[in-house]
């Protein structure tokens, strides 16, 4: 009898690590992982609904292909008063509101972008 060899390759999603939180450089009311690296400031997106934005890099924050939103990060946002507008979600883009401020957070595999919308943009 020949021994049967089975090769199993796991599809384990790569993990990210959040080492605490700090205030976003765009808006101090928005926490961001302190180990996220600011890679882009968006001042003129060409979209009249966007006030300003920032993009951060944090390896594997969205899991493979950005399919796994970082639940612990969204919990931190909720703990600081941000409420997700779940009915407005568009794929990788999550909308959150605190008082009169609405932000969009787009989660990708290694990056996330936070944009603040102009007042009334969601109406």
N, C-alpha and C positions, 0 to 999 in steps of 0.2 A: 504494500500500500504506500502511496505517495502522500506525504503530509500536505495538507491544504494551507496555503498561505493566503491570508487576507490582509490587504492594505486598506487601512481606514484613515482617511484624512479628514480631520474635524473642520467644521466651518465656524469655529469659534470667532465671534466678533472681537476685533481688537478693542481694547479698553482705553478710556481716557481717564485722566486723574485731575480732580479739582482740589487745589491746595488752599482753599479759602476764597473769600470774595473781597472785592474792592469796588469802589464807585466807578461807573463808566466815565470815560473822558468826555463824553457827549452830554450826559445828564447824571448828576450825582445820585438821583433817586433810582437809578437802574444798576443793580449789582451785576458784576461780571466776574468770572473766575480770575483770581489774582495771578495765575500762571498763564493766562491767555495773553498772546502778543498782539498788540495793535498793529495792523498792517496797512490800513487805509482809512482816511477820513473823507467822507462824502459830503461835499458842500453844494455841488450843483449836479444833481442826477438827471436833470432834464424832465423830471416828473414833478408837476406842480403840486402834487399831494404830499411830497416828501420835503420836510423842513431841513433835516440833516441826518447824517448817518455815520456809522463806524463799522469797520470789519476787523474781526479778530481771528487769529489762528490758534487753535488748540487741537493737537493731533487726536484724531478719532472721536471728536465730540459728537458727531452724528452717526457713529457706527459706519458700517460698510455702506457706501454710496449715500450716506445721509439718511438712511432708512430708520434709524433708531434715535428719536429725540432724547436729549439728556433729561430724564425725569427729575433727577436731583436738582438740576439747575432750574427747571420750571417750578419745583417746590420752593426753592429759595426766592424766586420772583413772587410767588404767591404769599410766602411768609412776610414779604416786605410790602404787601398791599396791591400787587399787580394781579388783575383778574383776566384770565384768558377768555377771549371772545371766540369760543369754540366753533360757533356757527359761521364765523368768517374765515376759518383756516383754509388756506390754499396750498395743498401739498406740503412742501417744506417750510412754508411761511405761516407763522403763528402770530396772531394779533393779540395784544394785551392792553388793558386800560387801567389807569390809576388816576383818580380825580378826573380832570378833563384832558389828560395826556394819553394819546394812543401811540403805541409803538408796534412795529413789525419786527419779528426775529426770524431770520431765514437760517435754518440749520443745514449745513452740508457735512461731508465726511470729516474734513479737517478745519473747517472755518464756520463762523457764524457772523451774521451781519445784523446789526440793530439799526433800524431807521425810525426816527420820530416823524409822525405824520402831522401835517398842518391841521389846525383846529377845524373841525367840520368835515374832514376828508372821508370819514366813515359813515356820514349821514346820507 
